[in-house]
């Protein structure tokens, strides 16, 4: 992810993004002949930097509200008139504002995005009437989803603070409008943003960035707590779907660990088949859903395996099978498995970055693997390191991490 603009060599080299700086602002540009352009403003101010739970979530939802230059209604009508679309989202590292539009409307959208960062009014009534209710609905939807809830719990157990901060606003920890203003003042600075453009003319793009973002304060790079990893369990009683996330946090990102995650697998790339991955067969055998992800950050990384299903007995069985596969994965790795995993990762990387400025800069990992030994070493370290477990559902029927790996 883009805590330090850590775009992979694969994405930059093969996708022809040119990185640079305009008026002290980091930029990445890729020309293209397609008629639709995209701009992403990537603000390194995600939930890991929250001083109060939910600040990043609410700051993201304040984008495209009333500014000193235009009302939210005016912006919406102008954008609709031009046929464009905008969106915002956030994760643990970043808040992202993105606009997609016909090429000729580049000046309008660059100006509008600059207006958001420099002139948003942060009216209290907007927080009460629009922003907070919208964020609260997203938080409620996340809380109602067992898979999301188990992953959030696993991150909290794995990191406690920083990367362990929750992604969503919390009812018991209200955020004031002044706290949001202070967060915006600290985050919306040249030190914390990168602007990526896809299908734009670099000369025009740079000129517009200088004109509409050049007035941002220099600022200082936001600093969150140092990422330290822990083992532990967070268990949440709930009805409905049962979900268990096994999180394996590490201190540094690793291309070898990305390959291990793909070897473990779970969700098949073929819709009508369970696939041949190690955990794909476990999912088929137990009637559960298993998803393995690898997420690199600037100072840590997480390989996470999430097992879910309506039956706690099935999930319990699948978790125990999955834990055994993870403990023994290093003994099954060979050159063919590694090559298959690398090819799959290259495909996913190429697919996600084609035509998307944000994907090229925030969702890639370097997949250069030096040796089979490096992958085996990464796999062996999984079960011997910290294991954080987030469990949601009938927790009295589901195992603890210590039952699986210690």
N, C-alpha and C positions, 0 to 999 in steps of 0.2 A: 504494500500500500504506500501511499505517497507522503508519509511523514517527512521524508527528506528527498522527495522527488526521485524515488528509487525505481524508475522505469527499467524494465528488463532490457538486456541487450537484444534479445530476440525481437521484442516489440519495436524498439527504436530503430534497429538496423533494418529489419525486413519491412516494417510498416512505414519507414521513411519519415518519421517525426523529426523535426528540427527543433532542438531546444535552444533557448537563448534567454535574453533579458531585455526588457523594455522599461525604461524609466525606473529601474530597480525592481521590476516585477518579473518573476520567472515565467517563461512562456514555452509552449510546445505547439508546433504547427505542422500540419500535413496537408499539402495541396491535393486536390482531386478534381476530376471532371464531372462528378455526380452533381445534380442540381440542388441538392439539399446540403446546407452547411450546419455545423454544430459548434457551439461554444460551451465549454464547461469552466466554471470558476470553482476551483478546488481549494477549500479553506482548511488548513490544518488545525482544526478546532473541534474535533469530535468529542464523544462522551468521555474519553480517557482524561480530558482536561477539565471536566466539570468540578467546580468547587461545591456545587449543590446539585443533587440528582435532577436530571431533566433540562438543564440549561441549554445544552447543545440542541436537544430536541425542539425546544421552544424557539431558539434563535433561528433554526432552520425554517420553522413554520412562519416566521416573520418576513421571510423573503417575499418580494412582490406585493407587499402591503403598501399602505400610504407612505409616500415620500414627500419631501419639500417641493418636488417638481411635478408630481402627478399623483392622482388618487389610485387606489388599487383598481377601482372600476374603470378608470380611464386606461390604465395599462392593459387590463383584460380585453377591453374593446379594441384597442389598437393592435394588440397581438393577434386577436381573432381576425381583424381586418386584413392583416398581412398573411394569415394562414399558418402562423407558426405555433409551436407548442413549447411550454416550459415545464420544468419539474424541479423539485428539490428532494434531497434525501441526505441522510447522515449515517455514519457508522462510528466505530470506535476511534478512528483516526481523523476523519474528515467530515465537513459539511460541504455538500456539492450543490451548486446552482447550475442548471443546464438548460440551454435553449436550442431548438432545432427549427430551421426556417429556410425559405428559398434564398439563394445566394445574394440576390440584390438587396435584401433587407439587413445585411450585416451591420450597417451603421446604426440602425434603430436598436438592435439587440445588444450591441456592445455598449451603447449609451445607457440602455435600460439596466443592464447588469451593473454598470458602474454606479448608477443612481441608487441601486439597492444597497451597495456597500457603503456609500458615502452620505446618503440623505434619507434613509429610512427614519420615520418619526418615532417609532416605538411608543405609540399611544397606549395608555393603560386600558382604554375601553376596547381596543382591538385585542389585547391580551385576554380580557375577560369574555368578550362576546364571540371572538372568532378563533384566535390562536390556541388558547388553552383547551376549549372544547374539541378542536380538531386533534390536538396532540393526545388528549385524554381518550378519544375514541381509538386511536392507534394503540395506545398503551393497553386499553381494555381488550382489543383484539389479540394483541401479543400475549396477554395474560391468559386468554381463553384457549390459546394454542399450546398444547403440551410440549410439542417439539421445540418451539421457540423458548418456552419457559425453562425447559431442561437445559438448553444451550446457555441461556443467560445465567442459570444457576451454576453451571460448570465453569463458566468464565469467572464468576464471583469467587468460587472456591479456588480456582487456579491462580488468580492474581490479587484478589481482595480489593485493592484500590487501582487506580489508573485503568488499565485494560479490563479490570474487573468491575468497573462502574457499569451500571445498567444503561441500556440505550434509551429508555423511555422515561417520561415524566412520572413522578410518583405522588399519589394523593397525600401521603403523610409528610411529604417534604415540599411544601409550596414554594414556588419561585416568584420573586417579586419583579416588577418591571424594571426596577433599578439594577437588579442583578443581571437581567438580560442586556440592559444598556452597557453595563460595565464589561460584560462578556464580548459584546459587539465591538466596543472600543478597543479591546485588547486583541481580538481576532482579526478584525477587518483592517489589516495593515499589510504593507508590502512584504514584510518578513514572513507572513503566514499564508500567502496565496500563490497559486499557480493558475495561469489561464491557458487553456488548451483550445486550439481551433482545428477543426477538421473541414476539409473542402473549402478553404479560404485562400485568398491571395495574400501571401505573407507580408508583402509591403503594405497593403491596405490594412490588414489586421494589426500589424505593429503600430501603424500611424494612429489607428482608432484607440488602441490600448493606451498609448501614450497620452492621447487627448482626454480620454474619459476615466482612466484609472491613475493617471500620473499624480493627481492631487491627494492620493491616499497617504496617510502618515507612514513613516518608515517602520516604526514599531519594533518590537522584539519578538523573537520566536517563542511561542508558548511552550512552557515546560511543565510536564506532568510528573507524577511520582515515578521513580525508577522502577522498571518492571522486574519484580521478583516472583518466582514461581513457587507454588505450594501444592501439596496433596491435601485431599479432603473430600467430604461429601456434603452436599446440600440436598435435603430431601423434603419434598412438598406433597402433602396429601391433596388429592384431587380426584374427582370423578371423571369418567370418560376415558379418553385415550391415555395409555401409559407410555412414558418416554424416558429413556435413560441416555444421557450423553457422557461418553468417556472422553475426557479431554487430556491430551498429553502436551503440556506447555514446555517450550524450550527457551533458552536464553538468547539464541540467535537463529535467524532464518537459515534454512538449509535446502538446497536443491535436491539433495538425496532424500530428505524427508518428504518432499513433494512427490517423489517417485514411489516411496513406500505407501503413501496415502492412496495413490492410484492403484497400486498392486492390491491393497486391501479392498478397495472399491466398495461395492454394495448396490448402488443404483445402476442398473444396466443402461448402456447407450442404445440398446435395441428394445423398442417398446414391447414387443411380444415375447421377449425371452428374458431369463433371469441373468444372463451373462455368465462369464467364466471367472469372475473375480472371486477372491477367497470369501469375502463377506456376502457376495451375491448369492453364493450357494447356501450360506447360512440363512439368509432371508427367505429363500425359496423353501428350504427345509422346515422352517419354523412358522411360516405364514406372517412374517413381520416385514417392516420396511427398514432398511439400513442405508444410511447416507454417511460417507466419509468425506471430510473436507480438510484442506490444508490452507491456513491463512497466515501469511507472513506480515509482520509489522516491522517498524524501524529497529526495535530493540528486543524483539521476541517473536515467537511463532507458535501456532497451535495446530496440532493434528487432532481432529475431533471425529468421533464415531457416534452417531445418534441412532438408536434402535427404538422403534415405536410400533405400537399395535393396540388393538382394542382389548386384548386379553393379557392380563398380568402374567399368567403362567407361560404364555408364548414368549412374551418379552423377556421374562426371567431366563427361559431356556436359550433364547437368542443371545442374550448378554453373556451368558456363560460360554456358549460356543464361540462368540466373537472374541472374548477375552483369551480363550485358548489359542485361537488363530493368531491373535496379536502377539502372544507370548512366544509362539513358535514360528512366526513369519520369517525370521532371519534364516531359518534352516530350509525354507522353500524357495528362496530367491536364487534365480539363475539369470544368465544373460538374456534369454528369451523373454522372461517376465519383465526385465528392466527395459528391453527395447520396446515391448508392447506398451508399457507405461509411458515411456518418453514420447512415443509417437502419439499416444492419446493426449498427453499434455500439450504437445505442439499443436495438435488440431484444435483443442479447446482454446489455446492462447490465440491462434490465428483467427478463429471464428469470433471470439469476443472482442478483438481489437479492430476487426475490419469495419470501418465506417464509424468508429466510436472513439472520440477523444478521451473520454473519461476512462474507458476500459483499458486503453493503452497505457495509462499512467497509474492506475490504482488497483488493477485486478490481475496483475501478472507476477509470476515468479521466474527467476532464472532457472532454466531446466537443463543447464549444462551439467552433466554428471561425469566425474573424472574416472570412476572405476566401480566395478561390482563391489569391491570391498567397502567403499564409502556408503553404498546403499545398505549392505548387510550390517555395517556398524550402526547406522541410523536406526535400522529396524531393531537391532539388539538393545539399543538404549531406551526404546519405548517403555517396556514394562519395568525396566530397572530404575526409571526416573520418577518424577512426581506424576501422579495420576489424580485428576480432579473429576469428580462424578456429580452430575446433576440429575436427580431422579424425581419424576412427577407421576402421580397416580396412586395405585395401591402399594404404598411404599413398604408395608409389612410383608409383601410377597416378592419384593425386588431386592437384589443383593447390594451390599456395600462394596466400595472399592477395595477394602482390605480382604474381602472374600475372594477377590478375583486376581489380585496381583501381589499380595504380600504373604 
